[in-house]
Amino acid sequence: MDFRRDINGLRALAVLAVILYHFNSSWLPGGFAGVDVFFVISGYLMTSIVYRGLSNQTLSVLKFYMARGRRIIPALLVPCLLLLVAGWFFFLPSEYLALGKHVAASLGFVSNMVYWKESSYFAAGAHEKWLLHTWSLSVEWQFYLIYPVCMLLLNRWFGLRRLRWILLVGAAIGFAVSAYASSRWPDGAFFLLPSRAWEMMAGGLALLFPLTLTPARARLVEWTGLALIAGSYIALSENDIWPGYLALLPVTGAALIIAANRQTSLVTDNALFQWLGNISYSLYIWHWPVVVTLAYLGRLDNLGFQLAGIAAALIFAQLSYWFVEQKMRVRMSPRWSASWISGAVAVCALGLAVLIDHGVVTPTRAISVSDRARFVAEYDQKYLNLHTSHWIDKCNIANALTVHGTLRTDDVCTRKSGEGGVFLWGDSHAEALSFGLRKTLPAGMPFYQVTSSGCRPSVLVVDVKQKGLYKVACDYANALAMKKIAENRPEIVIVAQQKNHEKTDWQEFASTLKSLGVSQVVLVGPVPQWQPSLPIVVVNRHWGDTAPYITDAALDQNIVRTNARLKVATAHENITFVPLIDSLCNNNACLARVTPDNALLLVDYGHLSEEGSLYVVKNLLMPHLASTSHTASLN
């Protein structure tokens, strides 16, 4: 295949957008769409290889896999190995464990599935994951595994002439799946192949449906494509549903640029873009660890460090291009193939060993037995202790189902114990209030609890969009809560959840409960949430600091915005909203320590510790209950 200077320049346009977005998202709010441009380029190149092989009857699936592996794996091996070495000296056990898992997942090309299970790509904790960017490599590799086999079979069944029409239909179906899935399962749609394959197939369509263009029309097609890509980079943001139907902008734009086939374009065929295109893969591999390093140092929001970080990423990329990529392209002997294959297996095995050994806690790894490590381990144990202090082992329906295989919870959670009282309902974040409520409410006042991890409260009972066991748990929890509220007739119902508050009509929610005899419906807003966790944030960047409040980039700004929206959504007399963030945070400085001995507010990213639960209930929740006449007895 002839070298395409326009495609090489398009690579530069893609990687530059991703880098600018990752170092400072305000520079290019939709820069993450550069990955979608990469997918289109990859689909075009792979279709070229496979289609030519089918036409010549020379396609070897094994050789295709080996060529893809030689292109991708060696450059990926180097940062994975260096991170494991650096982690031995500098990473706490929980961080090293996570790195080991992510190294193994990246080299096994399943990291997209791992990150899908962990958290959103746009979450604050993304800057704690050294290999998060490898999710896209995993998607591509999974596509590489399936694509040539499918093309080979389709060619055998339908012939080469019909193949392009089948690909067109497949891309259209894939786009429809992506648009539907993105609105219902946004994290899965973002990370997983079924909602991304159409983008690579779109690149193939640029090959299989070539355009015959005059120079003037080719220029028009190219500039239309550039406008679509630039528009997506500028107009989109992480608040948009992605990939969804909006991904048509960068995908169509990239396909048009490829179809225009302009080899002398001022945009793509200039010295800077040709250089960036050459090193684009290594630059993509290396820029993200630099971003995470700056985040760990607390310098990612500093312009000078951002520019220095970009310069460092360019240097690492150039070195990787010279000493890894170029050398592997010319060394194709079985001995060299065995070297990078065995290297991948070995480094993957090292990652698994770190994972299996729980982060390698040993005196020979000093950081693993340090005071900082013991502090984090202490909070890991406090998290486990929540099972008894917060009644997880008694009243959490999801826990009962997943651990014990039953929906039944302890009778103490909902058994009627008197007139009136307080009913706590929600997910595990509501559950975190139970310790403080039970310690603070007057003796003898009835207290009820229906909680289920991952389940937001809903008066519609089956409104929660979950799957599998969690859907069963959520539906049951909401039905049980409604039933017991009707039977026990508590005066006060307190509801809380982690996120997705905007999916509930709170006025309707409160009106429904009041029709059941509830006097006061109290919605407790979210607490500040940190990624990956408050204990990790403290030991990494605030160790030795005893100030109650901390300011840190790991604060999840989405939760802060949710709190602001809730104040508007609950501005009516049917519901009492308790905006915890208003009291716990001030100008992005949030309360971290709540007692004289510096006990933390949270045990993890967002669940209240025992001390935190007492603090929030006594100081922030009870005044709202005591402000109404029917709860005067709570004083």
Secondary structure per residue as TSV (DSSP state, phi and psi in degrees):
chain	resnum	aa	ss	phi	psi
A	1	M	-	360.0	131.1
A	2	D	-	-67.0	147.1
A	3	F	-	-68.5	128.1
A	4	R	-	-103.2	107.3
A	5	R	H	-67.1	-30.7
A	6	D	H	-66.8	-39.1
A	7	I	H	-70.0	-38.0
A	8	N	H	-62.2	-40.6
A	9	G	H	-68.0	-33.2
A	10	L	H	-66.4	-34.7
A	11	R	H	-58.2	-43.6
A	12	A	H	-61.4	-41.4
A	13	L	H	-63.1	-33.0
A	14	A	H	-76.1	-50.6
A	15	V	H	-68.8	-34.6
A	16	L	H	-63.1	-39.9
A	17	A	H	-64.4	-43.8
A	18	V	H	-62.7	-43.8
A	19	I	H	-64.9	-47.4
A	20	L	H	-60.7	-40.4
A	21	Y	H	-64.5	-43.4
A	22	H	H	-70.9	-36.0
A	23	F	H	-76.9	-32.3
A	24	N	-	-161.5	103.2
A	25	S	T	-63.4	-22.2
A	26	S	T	-71.4	-20.5
A	27	W	T	-66.7	-39.6
A	28	L	S	-149.9	84.6
A	29	P	T	-55.7	-29.5
A	30	G	T	-105.3	21.0
A	31	G	G	-60.8	-20.9
A	32	F	G	-61.4	-19.5
A	33	A	G	-69.0	-10.2
A	34	G	H	-58.7	-31.4
A	35	V	H	-63.2	-37.4
A	36	D	H	-65.7	-35.9
A	37	V	H	-63.9	-42.4
A	38	F	H	-57.9	-41.9
A	39	F	H	-60.3	-41.6
A	40	V	H	-63.8	-45.1
A	41	I	H	-59.4	-45.9
A	42	S	H	-61.3	-42.9
A	43	G	H	-63.6	-38.2
A	44	Y	H	-63.7	-48.4
A	45	L	H	-66.0	-40.6
A	46	M	H	-67.6	-39.7
A	47	T	H	-64.6	-37.6
A	48	S	H	-59.3	-46.3
A	49	I	H	-65.1	-48.6
A	50	V	H	-68.3	-44.8
A	51	Y	H	-64.6	-40.1
A	52	R	H	-64.8	-39.7
A	53	G	H	-64.5	-38.9
A	54	L	H	-67.5	-40.3
A	55	S	H	-64.0	-39.3
A	56	N	H	-90.5	-3.1
A	57	Q	T	58.0	37.3
A	58	T	-	-119.9	9.0
A	59	L	-	-68.0	124.3
A	60	S	-	-117.2	113.7
A	61	V	H	-62.2	-39.3
A	62	L	H	-63.1	-44.9
A	63	K	H	-65.0	-35.0
A	64	F	H	-61.5	-46.7
A	65	Y	H	-62.2	-43.2
A	66	M	H	-64.3	-39.9
A	67	A	H	-65.2	-40.7
A	68	R	H	-67.0	-40.7
A	69	G	H	-63.2	-42.3
A	70	R	H	-64.6	-31.1
A	71	R	H	-76.0	-36.0
A	72	I	H	-100.3	-45.2
A	73	I	H	-70.9	-47.6
A	74	P	H	-56.3	-45.3
A	75	A	H	-67.0	-28.8
A	76	L	H	-76.3	-30.6
A	77	L	H	-60.5	-39.7
A	78	V	H	-62.5	-55.0
A	79	P	H	-64.3	-32.3
A	80	C	H	-61.9	-45.4
A	81	L	H	-67.3	-44.4
A	82	L	H	-63.2	-37.3
A	83	L	H	-66.2	-39.7
A	84	L	H	-63.2	-39.2
A	85	V	H	-67.5	-48.0
A	86	A	H	-62.6	-38.7
A	87	G	H	-63.1	-31.2
A	88	W	H	-56.6	-37.5
A	89	F	H	-94.2	-27.1
A	90	F	H	-122.1	-12.0
A	91	F	-	-100.2	136.5
A	92	L	-	-65.9	159.7
A	93	P	H	-53.1	-44.3
A	94	S	H	-65.7	-36.9
A	95	E	H	-69.8	-40.5
A	96	Y	H	-68.6	-37.9
A	97	L	H	-59.2	-47.5
A	98	A	H	-61.6	-41.6
A	99	L	H	-62.5	-43.8
A	100	G	H	-58.5	-43.3
A	101	K	H	-62.9	-42.6
A	102	H	H	-72.8	-33.6
A	103	V	H	-63.2	-48.7
A	104	A	H	-61.7	-41.3
A	105	A	H	-67.6	-37.0
A	106	S	H	-67.4	-45.6
A	107	L	H	-76.6	-19.2
A	108	G	T	-89.4	-1.8
A	109	F	T	55.5	44.0
A	110	V	-	-128.7	16.8
A	111	S	H	-64.7	-28.4
A	112	N	H	-60.9	-38.0
A	113	M	H	-69.7	-38.2
A	114	V	H	-64.8	-47.3
A	115	Y	H	-69.2	-31.6
A	116	W	H	-58.6	-40.7
A	117	K	H	-74.6	-22.9
A	118	E	H	-87.5	-56.7
A	119	S	-	-171.2	174.3
A	120	S	-	-69.1	148.4
A	121	Y	T	-60.4	-29.6
A	122	F	T	-96.0	5.3
A	123	A	S	-71.2	158.3
A	124	A	G	-58.8	-34.0
A	125	G	G	-70.2	-6.2
A	126	A	G	-56.9	-33.4
A	127	H	G	-77.4	6.3
A	128	E	G	-106.2	-0.8
A	129	K	-	-110.9	108.0
A	130	W	T	-64.7	-24.2
A	131	L	T	-123.2	25.6
A	132	L	G	-56.7	-36.9
A	133	H	G	-66.0	-15.0
A	134	T	G	-73.0	-4.5
A	135	W	H	-57.1	-38.5
A	136	S	H	-70.4	-32.9
A	137	L	H	-65.9	-37.1
A	138	S	H	-65.6	-41.4
A	139	V	H	-60.7	-46.0
A	140	E	H	-62.5	-44.4
A	141	W	H	-63.6	-40.9
A	142	Q	H	-62.3	-37.2
A	143	F	H	-64.9	-42.8
A	144	Y	H	-59.9	-38.0
A	145	L	H	-65.8	-38.8
A	146	I	H	-88.4	-39.5
A	147	Y	H	-59.4	-53.9
A	148	P	H	-63.5	-34.2
A	149	V	H	-65.9	-44.6
A	150	C	H	-62.9	-44.1
A	151	M	H	-63.1	-39.3
A	152	L	H	-63.3	-45.0
A	153	L	H	-69.0	-42.1
A	154	L	H	-65.1	-37.3
A	155	N	H	-63.7	-38.7
A	156	R	H	-68.6	-37.2
A	157	W	H	-83.9	-38.9
A	158	F	H	-117.4	-14.2
A	159	G	-	90.7	158.7
A	160	L	H	-67.3	-32.9
A	161	R	H	-68.0	-31.4
A	162	R	H	-87.6	-9.9
A	163	L	H	-61.1	-40.9
A	164	R	H	-67.4	-32.1
A	165	W	H	-70.9	-36.0
A	166	I	H	-64.9	-40.6
A	167	L	H	-64.1	-38.1
A	168	L	H	-63.1	-46.7
A	169	V	H	-63.1	-42.3
A	170	G	H	-61.4	-41.7
A	171	A	H	-64.2	-40.4
A	172	A	H	-64.8	-43.1
A	173	I	H	-64.7	-42.6
A	174	G	H	-60.6	-39.7
A	175	F	H	-64.4	-42.5
A	176	A	H	-62.4	-41.7
A	177	V	H	-61.7	-44.1
A	178	S	H	-63.0	-45.1
A	179	A	H	-62.4	-40.7
A	180	Y	H	-70.8	-47.1
A	181	A	H	-66.3	-33.7
A	182	S	H	-63.8	-31.5
A	183	S	H	-84.0	-22.0
A	184	R	H	-102.4	-40.1
A	185	W	S	-131.2	71.7
A	186	P	H	-59.2	-40.0
A	187	D	H	-68.1	-44.0
A	188	G	H	-63.2	-41.9
A	189	A	H	-63.8	-35.9
A	190	F	H	-68.0	-45.1
A	191	F	H	-92.5	-23.5
A	192	L	S	-99.9	152.7
A	193	L	G	-60.1	-42.8
A	194	P	G	-55.1	-31.4
A	195	S	G	-95.7	2.0
A	196	R	T	-116.0	-19.2
A	197	A	H	-59.3	-34.5
A	198	W	H	-62.0	-29.1
A	199	E	H	-67.2	-40.6
A	200	M	H	-71.7	-35.2
A	201	M	H	-65.6	-32.6
A	202	A	H	-62.3	-35.8
A	203	G	H	-63.5	-38.5
A	204	G	H	-63.8	-35.2
A	205	L	H	-64.7	-30.9
A	206	A	H	-63.8	-26.2
A	207	L	H	-84.1	-44.8
A	208	L	H	-80.1	-18.0
A	209	F	S	-122.1	69.4
A	210	P	-	-67.5	150.0
A	211	L	-	-103.1	137.3
A	212	T	-	-98.7	109.7
A	213	L	-	-126.9	142.3
A	214	T	-	-73.0	161.3
A	215	P	H	-53.6	-40.3
A	216	A	H	-66.5	-43.0
A	217	R	H	-70.2	-35.2
A	218	A	H	-61.7	-40.2
A	219	R	H	-64.4	-41.0
A	220	L	H	-64.0	-43.6
A	221	V	H	-62.7	-43.8
A	222	E	H	-61.1	-47.3
A	223	W	H	-69.1	-29.7
A	224	T	H	-63.7	-44.3
A	225	G	H	-61.7	-44.2
A	226	L	H	-61.5	-40.2
A	227	A	H	-63.7	-40.5
A	228	L	H	-64.7	-43.4
A	229	I	H	-66.1	-48.6
A	230	A	H	-60.9	-39.8
A	231	G	H	-61.8	-40.9
A	232	S	H	-66.9	-39.0
A	233	Y	H	-63.5	-37.6
A	234	I	H	-88.5	-42.8
A	235	A	H	-86.8	-27.5
A	236	L	-	-83.5	164.2
A	237	S	-	-154.5	174.5
A	238	E	T	-66.1	-12.6
A	239	N	T	-79.3	-12.0
A	240	D	S	-81.6	150.2
A	241	I	-	-67.7	127.6
A	242	W	S	-141.6	137.9
A	243	P	S	-76.5	-46.0
A	244	G	T	52.8	-165.5
A	245	Y	G	-70.7	-22.6
A	246	L	G	-65.4	-22.1
A	247	A	G	-65.0	-13.2
A	248	L	H	-58.3	-30.0
A	249	L	H	-61.8	-62.5
A	250	P	H	-69.1	-33.5
A	251	V	H	-66.0	-49.3
A	252	T	H	-63.0	-41.3
A	253	G	H	-59.3	-45.7
A	254	A	H	-65.1	-42.0
A	255	A	H	-63.7	-37.1
A	256	L	H	-67.6	-40.0
A	257	I	H	-63.3	-42.1
A	258	I	H	-64.9	-42.6
A	259	A	H	-66.5	-32.6
A	260	A	H	-64.9	-33.3
A	261	N	T	55.4	46.7
A	262	R	-	-93.6	109.4
A	263	Q	T	-86.5	-7.3
A	264	T	T	-123.2	32.0
A	265	S	-	-71.2	140.3
A	266	L	T	-66.4	-27.6
A	267	V	T	-79.7	-51.4
A	268	T	T	-92.2	-26.1
A	269	D	S	-105.6	63.4
A	270	N	S	-125.8	162.8
A	271	A	H	-59.7	-42.7
A	272	L	H	-63.8	-48.8
A	273	F	H	-69.7	-31.8
A	274	Q	H	-66.8	-39.1
A	275	W	H	-65.5	-48.3
A	276	L	H	-62.7	-35.8
A	277	G	H	-64.3	-40.0
A	278	N	H	-61.4	-41.5
A	279	I	T	-98.5	10.7
A	280	S	H	-58.9	-39.7
A	281	Y	H	-67.3	-49.3
A	282	S	H	-63.3	-35.1
A	283	L	H	-65.7	-40.3
A	284	Y	H	-63.6	-42.3
A	285	I	H	-63.7	-41.1
A	286	W	H	-91.5	-23.9
A	287	H	H	-67.0	-35.8
A	288	W	H	-68.6	-43.3
A	289	P	H	-57.3	-33.2
A	290	V	H	-66.1	-42.5
A	291	V	H	-58.9	-45.9
A	292	V	H	-65.6	-37.8
A	293	T	H	-58.8	-46.4
A	294	L	H	-63.4	-36.9
A	295	A	H	-64.1	-42.8
A	296	Y	H	-62.8	-35.7
A	297	L	T	-79.5	-5.9
A	298	G	T	70.6	27.6
A	299	R	-	-118.0	9.9
A	300	L	T	-70.1	-20.2
A	301	D	T	-94.6	9.2
A	302	N	-	-100.0	123.5
A	303	L	H	-58.7	-43.8
A	304	G	H	-59.8	-43.6
A	305	F	H	-70.4	-33.6
A	306	Q	H	-61.5	-46.8
A	307	L	H	-66.8	-40.3
A	308	A	H	-64.3	-36.4
A	309	G	H	-65.2	-41.8
A	310	I	H	-62.5	-42.3
A	311	A	H	-62.2	-41.8
A	312	A	H	-63.6	-41.8
A	313	A	H	-61.9	-39.6
A	314	L	H	-64.7	-40.0
A	315	I	H	-65.7	-48.6
A	316	F	H	-59.2	-40.0
A	317	A	H	-64.9	-42.0
A	318	Q	H	-64.5	-42.7
A	319	L	H	-62.6	-42.7
A	320	S	H	-63.3	-39.7
A	321	Y	I	-64.2	-44.6
A	322	W	I	-66.6	-49.2
A	323	F	I	-98.6	-9.5
A	324	V	I	-121.4	-62.6
A	325	E	I	-60.6	-52.6
A	326	Q	H	-64.7	-39.4
A	327	K	H	-66.8	-38.3
A	328	M	H	-72.4	-24.9
A	329	R	H	-69.8	-28.8
A	330	V	H	-99.8	-10.7
A	331	R	-	-107.1	93.3
A	332	M	-	-112.8	10.9
A	333	S	S	-70.1	159.7
A	334	P	H	-56.6	-32.2
A	335	R	H	-65.2	-41.7
A	336	W	H	-71.9	-35.6
A	337	S	H	-62.6	-41.6
A	338	A	H	-63.3	-31.8
A	339	S	H	-67.8	-47.1
A	340	W	H	-76.9	-27.3
A	341	I	H	-67.9	-47.4
A	342	S	H	-66.2	-35.0
A	343	G	H	-62.5	-42.5
A	344	A	H	-63.2	-42.3
A	345	V	H	-63.7	-43.2
A	346	A	H	-66.0	-46.8
A	347	V	H	-69.0	-36.5
A	348	C	H	-61.4	-41.8
A	349	A	H	-64.2	-38.9
A	350	L	H	-61.4	-43.8
A	351	G	H	-60.1	-43.9
A	352	L	H	-63.8	-37.7
A	353	A	H	-62.9	-41.6
A	354	V	H	-63.5	-40.5
A	355	L	H	-64.4	-48.9
A	356	I	H	-64.0	-34.7
A	357	D	T	-87.1	13.7
A	358	H	T	57.0	41.9
A	359	G	T	87.5	8.3
A	360	V	T	56.7	76.7
A	361	V	-	-91.0	107.7
A	362	T	-	-158.0	146.6
A	363	P	T	-57.5	-25.5
A	364	T	T	-71.4	-14.3
A	365	R	S	-113.9	88.7
A	366	A	G	-54.7	-40.0
A	367	I	G	-61.3	-27.8
A	368	S	G	-73.4	-18.0
A	369	V	G	-117.8	20.2
A	370	S	S	-79.7	170.9
A	371	D	H	-60.2	-37.7
A	372	R	H	-62.9	-42.0
A	373	A	H	-65.6	-39.7
A	374	R	H	-66.1	-35.1
A	375	F	H	-61.9	-46.9
A	376	V	H	-64.8	-40.2
A	377	A	H	-63.0	-35.8
A	378	E	H	-61.9	-40.7
A	379	Y	H	-77.4	-26.4
A	380	D	H	-61.4	-41.0
A	381	Q	H	-69.3	-37.9
A	382	K	H	-62.1	-36.1
A	383	Y	H	-61.3	-44.1
A	384	L	H	-64.5	-33.6
A	385	N	H	-68.4	-16.7
A	386	L	H	-60.1	-23.9
A	387	H	H	-58.4	-34.4
A	388	T	H	-97.0	-43.0
A	389	S	H	-67.2	-35.5
A	390	H	T	-102.7	9.2
A	391	W	-	64.5	29.0
A	392	I	H	-61.9	-42.2
A	393	D	H	-73.4	-11.2
A	394	K	H	-102.4	-43.4
A	395	C	H	-120.0	-1.1
A	396	N	B	-88.3	111.2
A	397	I	H	-69.4	-40.0
A	398	A	H	-62.1	-39.8
A	399	N	H	-64.7	-42.6
A	400	A	I	-61.2	-39.7
A	401	L	I	-73.5	-44.4
A	402	T	I	-77.1	-30.9
A	403	V	I	-92.3	-42.6
A	404	H	I	-110.7	-6.6
A	405	G	S	73.7	24.0
A	406	T	-	-141.2	153.3
A	407	L	S	-90.0	-7.2
A	408	R	-	-75.3	134.4
A	409	T	-	-116.5	173.5
A	410	D	-	-60.6	139.2
A	411	D	G	-62.1	-24.7
A	412	V	G	-63.6	-21.3
A	413	C	G	-69.1	-35.8
A	414	T	T	-131.8	1.3
A	415	R	-	-67.2	130.2
A	416	K	-	-63.4	129.1
A	417	S	-	-130.2	20.5
A	418	G	S	147.7	-176.1
A	419	E	S	-87.2	144.6
A	420	G	S	69.8	-139.9
A	421	G	-	98.4	-171.2
A	422	V	E	-121.5	135.1
A	423	F	E	-118.7	121.4
A	424	L	E	-102.3	129.3
A	425	W	E	-141.4	133.2
A	426	G	E	154.0	-155.5
A	427	D	S	-93.2	-160.2
A	428	S	H	-66.4	-21.6
A	429	H	H	-75.6	-30.1
A	430	A	H	-69.1	-41.9
A	431	E	H	-56.7	-33.0
A	432	A	T	-64.9	-17.7
A	433	L	T	-83.0	-15.1
A	434	S	H	-64.7	-38.1
A	435	F	H	-60.7	-50.1
A	436	G	H	-63.6	-38.2
A	437	L	H	-65.5	-45.9
A	438	R	H	-67.2	-29.3
A	439	K	H	-81.3	-20.8
A	440	T	H	-105.6	-33.3
A	441	L	S	-61.7	148.6
A	442	P	-	-56.4	145.0
A	443	A	T	-58.3	135.4
A	444	G	T	89.0	-10.2
A	445	M	-	-73.1	128.7
A	446	P	-	-58.2	136.8
A	447	F	E	-134.9	129.7
A	448	Y	E	-124.9	152.1
A	449	Q	E	-145.9	122.4
A	450	V	E	-126.4	107.2
A	451	T	E	-133.7	152.4
A	452	S	-	-154.7	121.4
A	453	S	T	-54.5	132.8
A	454	G	T	77.0	8.6
A	455	C	-	-117.3	113.8
A	456	R	-	-79.4	143.8
A	457	P	-	-66.9	143.2
A	458	S	-	-151.8	130.0
A	459	V	T	-76.4	-10.2
A	460	L	T	-83.7	-3.7
A	461	V	S	66.5	-60.0
A	462	V	S	-102.6	21.4
A	463	D	-	-72.6	-26.0
A	464	V	-	-68.5	127.8
A	465	K	-	-91.6	91.1
A	466	Q	-	-127.8	176.1
A	467	K	-	-132.6	157.2
A	468	G	H	61.8	-141.3
A	469	L	H	-61.1	-35.6
A	470	Y	H	-67.4	-33.4
A	471	K	H	-65.2	-42.5
A	472	V	H	-59.7	-45.8
A	473	A	H	-64.2	-43.9
A	474	C	H	-65.4	-46.8
A	475	D	H	-59.9	-43.1
A	476	Y	H	-66.6	-42.9
A	477	A	H	-61.2	-45.1
A	478	N	H	-68.9	-38.6
A	479	A	H	-64.7	-41.6
A	480	L	H	-65.1	-41.8
A	481	A	H	-60.8	-47.1
A	482	M	H	-61.7	-41.5
A	483	K	H	-63.4	-47.3
A	484	K	H	-73.0	-30.5
A	485	I	H	-65.1	-41.7
A	486	A	H	-65.1	-37.6
A	487	E	H	-78.5	-45.9
A	488	N	H	-87.1	-19.8
A	489	R	-	50.0	58.8
A	490	P	-	-67.5	151.9
A	491	E	S	-72.0	-38.7
A	492	I	E	-123.9	132.2
A	493	V	E	-114.5	123.4
A	494	I	E	-107.8	124.5
A	495	V	E	-121.0	147.9
A	496	A	E	-157.6	156.4
A	497	Q	-	-158.7	167.9
A	498	Q	S	-72.8	-50.4
A	499	K	S	-156.9	-172.5
A	500	N	-	62.2	29.5
A	501	H	G	-61.8	-30.2
A	502	E	G	-68.8	-10.3
A	503	K	G	-82.1	-3.4
A	504	T	S	-112.7	137.1
A	505	D	-	-85.5	98.0
A	506	W	H	-71.1	-28.1
A	507	Q	H	-67.3	-43.4
A	508	E	H	-64.5	-40.0
A	509	F	H	-58.0	-50.5
A	510	A	H	-66.6	-39.5
A	511	S	H	-62.8	-39.5
A	512	T	H	-62.9	-43.6
A	513	L	H	-69.2	-36.4
A	514	K	H	-68.3	-27.8
A	515	S	H	-68.6	-17.7
A	516	L	T	-91.9	3.6
A	517	G	T	102.0	4.3
A	518	V	-	-74.0	131.9
A	519	S	S	-83.3	-39.6
A	520	Q	E	-137.2	127.9
A	521	V	E	-107.2	121.8
A	522	V	E	-115.5	119.6
A	523	L	E	-100.7	116.7
A	524	V	E	-91.3	120.1
A	525	G	-	-67.8	167.1
A	526	P	-	-68.2	151.2
A	527	V	-	-81.9	164.2
A	528	P	-	-57.4	138.3
A	529	Q	-	-122.2	139.9
A	530	W	B	-124.7	144.0
A	531	Q	S	-124.1	129.4
A	532	P	S	-81.1	-29.1
A	533	S	-	-165.8	156.2
A	534	L	H	-63.0	-44.3
A	535	P	H	-57.5	-40.1
A	536	I	H	-66.6	-42.6
A	537	V	H	-59.8	-42.4
A	538	V	H	-65.7	-46.9
A	539	V	H	-72.3	-27.5
A	540	N	H	-80.9	-35.7
A	541	R	H	-133.1	-3.7
A	542	H	-	-134.8	26.2
A	543	W	T	-71.1	131.5
A	544	G	T	89.4	-11.3
A	545	D	-	-91.0	124.2
A	546	T	-	-105.5	9.2
A	547	A	-	-63.6	139.2
A	548	P	S	-61.3	-36.9
A	549	Y	E	-103.3	144.4
A	550	I	E	-131.0	152.8
A	551	T	E	-117.0	126.0
A	552	D	-	-155.1	143.6
A	553	A	T	-66.6	-12.9
A	554	A	T	-76.9	-5.9
A	555	L	B	-65.0	129.7
A	556	D	-	-76.2	106.0
A	557	Q	H	-70.4	-22.6
A	558	N	H	-61.5	-36.3
A	559	I	H	-70.4	-36.6
A	560	V	H	-62.7	-42.2
A	561	R	H	-67.5	-36.8
A	562	T	H	-59.8	-43.3
A	563	N	H	-58.6	-42.9
A	564	A	H	-64.5	-41.1
A	565	R	H	-67.3	-35.2
A	566	L	H	-65.3	-34.2
A	567	K	H	-61.2	-32.1
A	568	V	H	-79.5	-43.4
A	569	A	H	-68.7	-21.0
A	570	T	T	-110.7	19.2
A	571	A	-	-81.1	65.4
A	572	H	S	-153.0	165.7
A	573	E	T	-77.7	-10.5
A	574	N	T	-75.5	-18.8
A	575	I	-	-137.7	143.6
A	576	T	E	-102.4	116.2
A	577	F	E	-99.6	130.1
A	578	V	E	-110.9	98.7
A	579	P	-	-80.9	88.1
A	580	L	H	-58.4	-38.9
A	581	I	H	-63.3	-31.6
A	582	D	H	-60.2	-34.0
A	583	S	H	-91.6	-29.3
A	584	L	H	-90.9	-14.9
A	585	C	E	-130.7	151.2
A	586	N	E	-148.4	110.1
A	587	N	T	55.1	47.6
A	588	N	T	71.2	0.3
A	589	A	E	-92.9	121.8
A	590	C	E	-121.7	149.9
A	591	L	E	-63.7	126.6
A	592	A	-	-115.9	-35.9
A	593	R	B	-116.5	133.5
A	594	V	-	-122.0	-1.7
A	595	T	S	-134.2	163.4
A	596	P	T	-58.6	-27.5
A	597	D	T	-91.9	17.6
A	598	N	-	68.8	28.9
A	599	A	-	-63.7	139.1
A	600	L	B	-79.8	151.5
A	601	L	S	-62.8	-36.0
A	602	L	B	-122.9	154.0
A	603	V	S	-94.9	-17.9
A	604	D	S	-145.2	-134.0
A	605	Y	S	-75.5	-27.1
A	606	G	S	-163.6	4.6
A	607	H	-	-94.6	129.0
A	608	L	B	-63.3	135.5
A	609	S	-	-72.9	176.0
A	610	E	H	-58.8	-46.7
A	611	E	H	-64.4	-40.0
A	612	G	H	-66.2	-39.6
A	613	S	H	-63.0	-44.3
A	614	L	H	-62.5	-43.0
A	615	Y	H	-62.2	-48.7
A	616	V	H	-65.6	-44.8
A	617	V	I	-65.8	-48.3
A	618	K	I	-67.4	-43.1
A	619	N	I	-94.8	-27.3
A	620	L	I	-117.0	-32.9
A	621	L	I	-90.9	-46.3
A	622	M	H	-59.2	-39.1
A	623	P	H	-58.6	-31.8
A	624	H	H	-72.0	-35.0
A	625	L	H	-72.2	-40.6
A	626	A	H	-73.3	-11.3
A	627	S	T	-79.5	-7.1
A	628	T	S	-107.9	149.7
A	629	S	G	-63.7	-36.0
A	630	H	G	-77.4	-3.5
A	631	T	G	-118.2	21.0
A	632	A	G	-59.0	-28.2
A	633	S	G	-65.8	-11.4
A	634	L	G	-79.2	-11.8
A	635	N	-	-69.5	360.0
